[in-house]
Amino acid sequence: MKNKIGWCNLTFNPVWGCKNDCKYCYARGIAKRFADKIAIKESFYLLRNGLINQDKIEVILNVRKKIKENINNFKPTFLYSQFEKQFPKKSQKIFVGSMSEVAHWEKRWMEVILGRILCYPQHIFQFLTQYPDIYFGKYDFPMNCWLGTTITKPLDKGPMGYYTEKAFNLNKNNLKFISFEPLLERIEPKFKVDWVIIGAETGNRKGKVIPKKEWIEEIGNYCREENIPIYLKDSIYKLYPDWPVTKEFPEMEPIKCKE
């Protein structure tokens, strides 16, 4: 669950897989690398908990094979072994779904995951999607959920459209944020949110985009004018090491556990 993302303390990945095919995606490579390990862990979990027939070895092997195939192909797959991982008692920022697109989850997956989140009001659960319409009216997100969207370029008009005044007033109890990662083009900053993350594309793919300084500065200046905290990821400082470190978080009232 630990990670190198920076703006969260832990990750929680009860679902692996995404239907998109983003050229800059890091998760697909991770999935292929760990597909067998995840399949073994999941099949053993199902076996120990009586969810598959332990008397038929061919059934166990077929389940393992199917899970590995799904992970390799990055098909959205619910993983009981990941869902049941224990959370720490101390308050943490937990990124939900770093290995999936939450908009591609089945409804029953989302409902059971939100049900578990209700049991941990001391933690902050950070969601991130390219399709923020899932936040507005489709599910009842607990107030300790931060609702974020990924915007990489101006053509991501759907996400930008949701961060207007009208949309901002929906799910009023939830903090809303935008992650401009990877920032692939200049984006005119016109949005209403509580927090902004900016990051550059990582990896070494052919055609990798290096964000221009002015793209970052334009968003940053807007955020300063609107008093929106900014978190610049380490990928920005690898490109522009002389920039002052800016890793701000929203100020939030602590959520207390029920007596």
N, C-alpha and C positions, 0 to 999 in steps of 0.2 A: 504493500500500500504506500510505502515511502516513494518519493519522486524527486525529480530535478526541475519541476515546472516553475517553482519559485513563489507563485502567488497563492499556493495552497500548501497545507502541511502533509496531506495524505490524498490518495486517490481511492475511489470505490468503483469497481468495475463488475457489477453483476451481469452485464451484457457485453459481449464482444461482437463487433461487426458493424458494417455500414454499407448502405446501398450506393453511396456516392463513389466517384472515382477521381478524387482530387489528386493532381499530379504531385502536390507538395506533402501528401499525407505521410506521417511517420508511423502511424498505427498499423498499417497493413504489413510493413516490414517486421514489426515486433510480433504481430500475430503469426506470420509464417515461421519466425524463429522459435517461437514458444508453443506452437500448435500441439506438438506431441506431448510436451510437459503438461499443458493445460488439460488435454484429453485424458491423460493418465490420472491426474488429480480429480477430475470431474467424475470419471467412471468409478474410481475407488470410493468417492463420496456417495455416489448413488448406490453402490454395492453395500457399504457399511450401514446406510440408512434404509435398506430394504426397498429401494426404488427400482431395482432391477433384479432379476432372478439369479441368485448366487449359485444355483445348482447347475446352470447351463453356461459353460465357459464360452460357447460360441455367441451367446447373447451378449455377454460382457465384452468380448472382442469386437462385436459388431457395433455396440454402443460407442466404444472407444474410437473405432474407425470413423464413425459418422461424425462424432464431435470434432475429431482432428480435421476431417474434410471441411466441415463448416467453418472452423477457425482459419484454415488455410485459404479458403475462398472468401473469407471475411463476411460470411453470411450472419446477420444478426442472430445471436444465440444466447439464451439465458443460461447462466452457469450457477447452479446451486452452491457449489463449493466457494465461489466468489461472493455470492449473496450472503452467506452465513459467516463471513469473516467478522471478527469482533472489532468494535470500535474502542478506542481508549476512553477512560473516564474523564480525563482533562479535556477542556474545550479545544477543538481543532477546526481548521478550515479544510473541508473535505470536498475534493472535486469529484463529482459523480459523472462517470461516463467518458473518461479520457480515452477509452478504447472502443468507442461506439458513437453513433449519432442518435441521441435520445428521441428524436422525432421518428425514428424507424423502429422504436420499441413497440411491441404489442401492448395493447391497453392493459391487459392483466399484469404484465410485467411492471409497468409504471405504477399501477395501483398498489401492488404488493411492496414495491420499493418505497413509495411515499408513505405507506403504512409503517414500514420499519423506521423511516426518518422521524415519524411522530414520537417514537420511543426514545429519541435522543435530542431533546430540545437544547441541550448545552452546546451542541456542535452547529457549525454553519455548513450547509451543503450547497456547493456551487455547481449549477447546471450550465451547460454551454451547448448551443445548437445553431445550425444555419437556418432553422425554420421556427422562429419565435412565436408563430401562431399557436403552437402547442401550449404556450403559457397562459393564453387568454381565453378562459371559459371551458377549456377541455378537461383540465384537471384542477384539483384543489391542492395547491402547493402550501405546505406549512410555512409559517412566517420566518423560519430559520433557513429557508431556501433562497439563495441568490440566483436570479434568473438572467443569464447572459446569452448573447448571440455573437457569432463570428462574422465579421465583415472584412473582406479582403480587397474589394474594389467597388467602384461606383455601380457596376451592374448588379451588385447584391441589393437590388432595390427593395425586395421583400423585407429583409431585416431592417433596412433603414426606415422603411415606412412604418414599422411598428414602434419605433422610438420617437413618436410624436407625443404631444400633450395628451391626446385622447387615449392612446395606448398606455402611456405612463400611468394614467389614473386607474387602469385595471390592475388587479392584484396589488392593491395599494400597500399591503403589509410587506411586500417582498422587494428587496433591493434589486435594482436592474443595472446591468453593465454591458459594455461592448468590448469584445476582444478584437482589435485590429491585428490579427496574427494568422498567417503572415500578411503583412502590408504589401500588396502587389502593385497598387497604383495610387495616384493622388486621390484623396477622398475629401470632398467639401464637407467640413464639419457642421452639420445641422442635426442635432440630436438632443434628446433630454434623457439623461441617465444619471446614476449615482456614482459611477466608477468607470474608468477606461484603462484597458491594457493595450500596450503596443509592443509588437514583436516582429522580428525579421524572419524570413524563411531560413530554415536550417537544412543540413544535409548537403549533398553535392550533385544533385540531379542536373542534367543538361537543361539549360534555360532557366536556371535559378535566378530569382529576382532579388536585386539589392535595392531596398527602399532608399529614396533620396532624402537628404536631410530636410529639405523644405517640406516634404510630405509630413514628416514627423513633427516638425516645428509648427505647422499650420494647425494640426490637431491639438498639439500641446498648448498653443496660445489660446485657442478656443476654450479648452478646459480650464485654463487659468482664469479667463474672463468669466466663466460660468461657475467657478469654484468646484470643479469636478476633480477629485483626486486621480492621479495618473500613476500607473505602474509600468515602467519601461523594463522589458525583459533583458536578460544578459546578452541575447543575440544582437540587440541594438548596440551595446557597449563593445562588442567584438568588432563592429563596423566603425563605430565612432567612440573610441576609448576616452577622449578628452571631455565628453559630456558629463555634467554633474549627475551623480547617482540619484535617480528618482524612483522610489519604490513605495508609493503611498497606498494606503488602504482607507476605505470609508470608515468614518466614525459611527459605530453602531452601539446602541444600548445592549448590554448583556441580556440574554434570554435565560431566565431562571427555570430550573426544573420545578415541576409541580410537587407540592408537598404530598 
